Amino acid sequence: MTTRIFGAPHLYIQGPDALERLPELVSGLGGRAFMVADPFVAERYGPRLAQLLGPTAVVAAFGGECTSVEIDRMAGLAESHGADVIVGMGGGKAIDTAKGVRIKRGGRIVIVPTIASNDSPTSRLSVIYKEDHALDEVRLMATNPDAVLVDSKLIVEAPARFFLSGVGDALSKKYEAIQCVNAGARNFFGGAQTECLRAIAAHCDMVLRRDAVAAAEDVRAHRTSPAVESAVEAAVLLSGLAFENGGLSIAHSLTRGFSVIAAMQAYLHGEQVGFGTLVQLAMTPDAEAERDEFSRLLGELGLPRRLSDFGGTEEDAETIARVTVENSPYIRNFECPVTASGIADAIMGLEKQ
């Protein structure tokens, strides 16, 4: 029997003006901070961050892509600064670069997402890309972040599309966790899923179905609200805990195939994963009613629900299916054997819905 394992960040803080708590977090973890920031973040919030972090801190704008070369460059700057706390602030690539620096140098790390477009902030994973933006490898920190700090005022300042992408990503977790449990797949800690994980995945789904539509309206108006706070928590914390402790299945596997389709490269990760979840449900035995209900939810949120919504074709569906089966490590985390023809049929079948 496989040992059950559950992992999580040591501390999670979320709310309006939560960024003001950054000084106490950093001072409690070390003496010298080095921040890896999106160029936009460094430019817009640089003076405020310098004030919050103090005169010994350095805020460095990263190069825009999370590559081995960029991680080495940032790690060198952190080393020359004598930093013992790494702070990653911005979107997913800035955060993953900061994680890459932490993997190379050790020490403590604080993650400060400025968009809620995916669930990477709470995890140990750092996704590394090549210079041509193709996926290179996934590296793992020894532990989850020491702290994740989510300032909801920053989240609602970003375009609503990022928030909706995070919802699309998070809506996959209930269904992927179920399939990982059914298939006997291990989670990202190499263990079996806990009862806690199952409760988190189910609650993540419930919160988003209850609050995501209303929260999206508030985000479009750049205002915080109870619905926004709950939906952001689901998209960042609950979703992150669910994927790392549950595992991934077809919904995320399909992003490997989507990545080779030119028409889909302009779409965000969560926009792709929401559609991937619909494909997974189309492949799940006796799930027609749930598939149709999920499709209606995507439509209500304004997320893509057909390959043609991305500008894809039937030929693209066959390519997606082939590349996914050949390259995804999660494709076997499903209750039935998965074939390329089965994926392509499911994708094209949704065109008729």
C-alpha positions as CSV (number, residue, x, y, z in Angstrom):
1,M,0.0,0.0,0.0
2,T,1.4,3.4,-1.0
3,T,2.1,5.9,1.7
4,R,-0.2,8.9,1.7
5,I,1.6,12.3,1.4
6,F,0.3,15.9,1.6
7,G,2.4,19.0,1.1
8,A,1.7,22.7,1.3
9,P,3.4,26.2,1.6
10,H,4.3,27.0,5.2
11,L,2.2,30.2,5.2
12,Y,-0.5,31.6,3.0
13,I,-1.7,35.2,3.3
14,Q,-4.4,36.8,1.1
15,G,-6.4,40.1,1.1
16,P,-6.4,43.7,0.2
17,D,-3.1,45.4,0.9
18,A,-1.5,42.1,1.9
19,L,1.7,43.4,0.3
20,E,2.2,45.6,3.3
21,R,3.1,42.5,5.3
22,L,6.1,41.7,3.0
23,P,8.6,43.4,5.4
24,E,7.7,41.2,8.4
25,L,7.7,38.1,6.3
26,V,11.1,38.7,4.9
27,S,12.7,39.8,8.2
28,G,11.3,36.7,9.8
29,L,13.0,34.5,7.2
30,G,16.4,36.2,6.7
31,G,18.4,39.4,6.5
32,R,18.9,40.2,2.8
33,A,16.2,39.9,0.2
34,F,16.7,39.5,-3.5
35,M,13.5,39.9,-5.6
36,V,13.0,38.4,-9.0
37,A,10.3,40.6,-10.6
38,D,8.4,40.9,-13.9
39,P,9.8,44.0,-15.7
40,F,6.3,45.5,-15.4
41,V,6.3,44.9,-11.7
42,A,9.8,46.3,-11.3
43,E,8.9,49.4,-13.2
44,R,5.5,50.1,-11.7
45,Y,6.1,49.1,-8.1
46,G,9.9,49.5,-7.8
47,P,9.9,52.5,-5.4
48,R,7.2,51.0,-3.2
49,L,9.0,47.6,-3.1
50,A,12.3,49.3,-2.2
51,Q,10.5,51.1,0.7
52,L,8.9,47.8,1.9
53,L,12.0,45.7,1.6
54,G,14.5,48.2,2.9
55,P,17.9,49.5,1.7
56,T,19.7,46.1,1.8
57,A,17.3,44.5,-0.7
58,V,17.7,44.3,-4.5
59,V,14.8,44.2,-7.0
60,A,15.9,42.7,-10.3
61,A,13.7,42.5,-13.5
62,F,14.1,39.1,-15.1
63,G,14.4,38.7,-18.9
64,G,10.9,37.5,-19.7
65,E,11.4,33.8,-20.1
66,C,12.2,31.2,-17.4
67,T,15.3,29.5,-19.0
68,S,18.3,27.8,-17.4
69,V,20.4,30.7,-18.6
70,E,18.1,33.3,-17.0
71,I,18.0,31.3,-13.7
72,D,21.8,31.2,-13.7
73,R,22.0,34.9,-14.3
74,M,19.6,35.7,-11.5
75,A,21.3,33.2,-9.1
76,G,24.6,35.0,-9.8
77,L,23.1,38.3,-8.9
78,A,21.6,36.9,-5.8
79,E,24.9,35.3,-4.8
80,S,26.8,38.6,-5.3
81,H,24.2,40.3,-3.1
82,G,24.6,37.7,-0.4
83,A,20.8,37.1,-0.4
84,D,19.3,34.6,2.0
85,V,15.7,35.2,1.1
86,I,14.4,35.0,-2.5
87,V,11.2,36.8,-3.4
88,G,9.4,36.0,-6.7
89,M,6.8,38.7,-7.7
90,G,4.8,38.8,-10.9
91,G,3.3,36.2,-13.2
92,G,4.1,32.5,-13.5
93,K,7.4,32.9,-15.3
94,A,8.9,35.3,-12.8
95,I,7.7,33.1,-10.0
96,D,9.3,30.0,-11.6
97,T,12.5,31.9,-12.2
98,A,12.6,32.8,-8.5
99,K,12.0,29.1,-7.6
100,G,14.9,28.1,-10.0
101,V,17.2,30.5,-8.1
102,R,16.1,29.0,-4.8
103,I,16.8,25.5,-6.1
104,K,20.3,26.5,-7.1
105,R,21.1,28.5,-3.9
106,G,18.9,27.2,-1.2
107,G,17.6,29.5,1.5
108,R,14.1,30.8,2.0
109,I,11.5,31.9,-0.6
110,V,8.4,34.1,-0.6
111,I,6.1,34.1,-3.6
112,V,4.0,37.2,-4.5
113,P,1.7,36.6,-7.5
114,T,0.3,39.7,-9.2
115,I,-2.2,37.8,-11.3
116,A,-4.3,34.8,-10.5
117,S,-4.0,33.1,-13.9
118,N,-2.7,29.7,-12.6
119,D,-2.0,27.7,-9.5
120,S,1.8,27.7,-9.5
121,P,2.5,30.0,-6.5
122,T,1.9,27.4,-3.8
123,S,3.9,24.5,-5.4
124,R,7.5,23.3,-5.5
125,L,7.5,23.1,-9.3
126,S,9.5,25.4,-11.5
127,V,8.7,25.0,-15.2
128,I,11.8,25.7,-17.4
129,Y,11.6,26.7,-21.1
130,K,14.1,26.8,-23.9
131,E,15.1,30.1,-25.6
132,D,12.5,29.4,-28.3
133,H,9.8,29.2,-25.6
134,A,9.4,25.4,-26.0
135,L,9.1,23.4,-22.7
136,D,12.5,22.2,-21.5
137,E,12.1,20.5,-18.1
138,V,10.4,20.7,-14.7
139,R,12.6,21.2,-11.6
140,L,11.5,20.8,-8.0
141,M,12.3,22.8,-4.9
142,A,13.1,20.7,-1.8
143,T,10.0,22.2,0.0
144,N,7.0,24.3,-0.9
145,P,7.4,28.1,-0.5
146,D,7.9,29.5,2.9
147,A,5.2,32.0,2.3
148,V,2.7,32.9,-0.4
149,L,1.4,36.5,-0.3
150,V,-1.6,37.4,-2.4
151,D,-2.6,41.0,-2.5
152,S,-6.1,41.0,-3.9
153,K,-5.9,44.7,-4.9
154,L,-3.1,43.8,-7.2
155,I,-5.0,40.8,-8.6
156,V,-8.0,43.0,-9.6
157,E,-5.8,45.6,-11.2
158,A,-4.8,43.0,-13.9
159,P,-7.0,42.3,-16.9
160,A,-9.9,40.0,-16.1
161,R,-8.7,37.5,-18.8
162,F,-5.9,36.4,-16.4
163,F,-8.4,35.8,-13.6
164,L,-10.7,33.8,-15.9
165,S,-7.7,31.7,-17.0
166,G,-7.0,30.9,-13.3
167,V,-10.6,29.8,-13.0
168,G,-10.3,27.6,-16.1
169,D,-7.2,26.0,-14.7
170,A,-8.7,25.4,-11.2
171,L,-11.9,23.9,-12.6
172,S,-9.9,20.9,-13.8
173,K,-8.7,19.9,-10.4
174,K,-11.7,18.0,-9.1
175,Y,-11.9,15.9,-12.3
176,E,-8.2,15.3,-12.5
177,A,-7.9,14.3,-8.9
178,I,-10.8,11.8,-9.3
179,Q,-9.0,10.2,-12.3
180,C,-5.7,10.0,-10.5
181,V,-7.3,8.3,-7.5
182,N,-9.2,5.9,-9.8
183,A,-6.1,5.1,-11.8
184,G,-3.9,4.6,-8.7
185,A,-1.6,7.3,-9.8
186,R,0.8,8.9,-7.3
187,N,0.8,12.7,-6.6
188,F,3.8,15.1,-7.1
189,F,5.2,14.0,-3.7
190,G,5.3,10.4,-4.8
191,G,2.6,9.3,-2.5
192,A,-1.1,8.4,-2.5
193,Q,-3.8,11.0,-2.2
194,T,-5.1,11.9,1.2
195,E,-8.7,12.4,2.4
196,C,-7.7,16.0,2.9
197,L,-6.8,16.3,-0.8
198,R,-10.2,14.9,-1.9
199,A,-12.0,17.4,0.3
200,I,-9.9,20.3,-1.1
201,A,-10.5,19.4,-4.7
202,A,-14.2,19.1,-4.2
203,H,-14.4,22.4,-2.3
204,C,-12.3,24.2,-5.0
205,D,-14.9,23.2,-7.5
206,M,-17.8,24.2,-5.3
207,V,-16.4,27.7,-4.6
208,L,-15.8,28.4,-8.3
209,R,-19.2,27.3,-9.3
210,R,-20.7,29.5,-6.6
211,D,-18.6,32.6,-7.0
212,A,-16.6,32.7,-10.2
213,V,-19.2,34.4,-12.4
214,A,-19.9,37.2,-9.9
215,A,-16.2,37.5,-9.1
216,A,-15.4,38.0,-12.8
217,E,-17.8,41.0,-12.9
218,D,-16.0,42.5,-9.9
219,V,-12.6,41.9,-11.4
220,R,-13.7,43.6,-14.7
221,A,-14.6,46.6,-12.5
222,H,-11.2,46.4,-10.7
223,R,-12.9,46.0,-7.3
224,T,-12.4,43.4,-4.5
225,S,-15.4,41.7,-3.0
226,P,-16.1,38.5,-0.9
227,A,-16.7,36.7,-4.2
228,V,-13.4,37.8,-5.5
229,E,-11.5,36.7,-2.4
230,S,-13.1,33.3,-2.4
231,A,-12.6,32.7,-6.1
232,V,-8.9,33.9,-5.9
233,E,-8.3,31.6,-2.9
234,A,-9.8,28.7,-5.0
235,A,-7.7,29.5,-8.1
236,V,-4.4,30.0,-6.2
237,L,-4.4,28.0,-2.9
238,L,-7.1,25.3,-3.3
239,S,-6.2,24.6,-6.9
240,G,-2.5,24.5,-6.1
241,L,-2.9,22.1,-3.3
242,A,-5.2,20.0,-5.4
243,F,-2.9,19.5,-8.4
244,E,0.3,18.9,-6.3
245,N,-1.3,16.5,-3.9
246,G,-3.8,14.9,-6.3
247,G,-2.0,14.7,-9.6
248,L,-2.9,15.6,-13.2
249,S,-4.7,13.7,-15.9
250,I,-6.0,14.3,-19.5
251,A,-7.0,18.0,-19.0
252,H,-3.3,19.0,-18.4
253,S,-1.9,16.4,-20.7
254,L,-3.5,18.0,-23.7
255,T,-1.5,21.2,-23.2
256,R,1.5,19.3,-24.7
257,G,-0.5,18.8,-27.9
258,F,-2.0,22.3,-27.8
259,S,1.5,23.7,-27.6
260,V,2.3,22.7,-31.2
261,I,-0.8,24.3,-32.7
262,A,0.0,27.8,-33.9
263,A,-3.6,29.0,-33.5
264,M,-3.5,28.0,-29.8
265,Q,-0.3,29.7,-28.8
266,A,-2.0,33.0,-28.2
267,Y,-4.2,31.5,-25.5
268,L,-3.4,31.3,-21.8
269,H,-2.7,28.1,-19.9
270,G,-6.0,28.1,-18.0
271,E,-8.0,28.8,-21.2
272,Q,-6.5,25.7,-22.7
273,V,-6.9,23.6,-19.5
274,G,-10.6,24.5,-19.2
275,F,-11.2,23.1,-22.7
276,G,-8.9,20.2,-21.9
277,T,-11.2,19.4,-18.9
278,L,-14.2,19.3,-21.2
279,V,-12.3,16.9,-23.5
280,Q,-11.5,14.7,-20.5
281,L,-15.2,14.7,-19.5
282,A,-16.1,13.7,-23.1
283,M,-13.8,10.7,-22.7
284,T,-15.1,9.8,-19.2
285,P,-17.7,6.9,-19.2
286,D,-21.2,7.9,-18.4
287,A,-20.4,11.6,-17.9
288,E,-22.5,13.1,-20.7
289,A,-24.7,15.1,-18.4
290,E,-21.7,16.4,-16.5
291,R,-19.9,17.2,-19.8
292,D,-22.8,19.3,-21.0
293,E,-23.2,21.1,-17.7
294,F,-19.4,21.9,-17.7
295,S,-19.7,23.2,-21.2
296,R,-22.5,25.6,-20.2
297,L,-20.3,26.8,-17.3
298,L,-17.4,27.5,-19.6
299,G,-19.8,29.4,-21.9
300,E,-21.1,31.5,-19.0
301,L,-17.5,32.4,-18.0
302,G,-16.6,33.2,-21.6
303,L,-14.0,30.5,-21.8
304,P,-13.3,28.5,-25.0
305,R,-15.3,25.2,-25.3
306,R,-14.6,24.0,-28.8
307,L,-11.4,23.6,-30.8
308,S,-12.8,26.0,-33.4
309,D,-13.0,28.7,-30.6
310,F,-9.2,28.6,-30.7
311,G,-9.1,28.6,-34.5
312,G,-8.2,24.9,-34.6
313,T,-9.2,22.4,-37.3
314,E,-9.9,18.6,-37.5
315,E,-6.3,18.1,-38.7
316,D,-5.2,20.0,-35.6
317,A,-7.2,17.7,-33.5
318,E,-5.3,14.7,-34.8
319,T,-2.0,16.4,-34.2
320,I,-3.0,17.4,-30.7
321,A,-4.0,13.8,-29.9
322,R,-0.8,12.3,-31.3
323,V,1.6,14.7,-29.6
324,T,-0.3,14.4,-26.3
325,V,-0.1,10.6,-26.3
326,E,3.5,10.6,-27.3
327,N,4.8,13.2,-24.8
328,S,2.6,13.7,-21.8
329,P,3.6,12.0,-18.5
330,Y,0.1,12.2,-17.1
331,I,-1.9,10.7,-20.0
332,R,-2.1,7.3,-18.2
333,N,-3.7,8.8,-15.1
334,F,-7.2,7.9,-16.3
335,E,-9.6,5.1,-15.6
336,C,-9.6,3.8,-19.2
337,P,-6.8,3.3,-21.7
338,V,-6.2,6.5,-23.7
339,T,-5.5,6.4,-27.4
340,A,-4.8,9.2,-29.9
341,S,-7.9,8.3,-31.9
342,G,-10.0,8.5,-28.8
343,I,-8.7,12.0,-28.0
344,A,-9.3,13.2,-31.5
345,D,-12.8,11.8,-31.6
346,A,-13.6,13.5,-28.3
347,I,-12.3,16.9,-29.5
348,M,-14.2,16.8,-32.7
349,G,-17.3,15.5,-31.0
350,L,-17.4,18.7,-28.9
351,E,-17.8,20.7,-32.1
352,K,-21.4,19.4,-32.3
353,Q,-22.3,20.4,-28.8
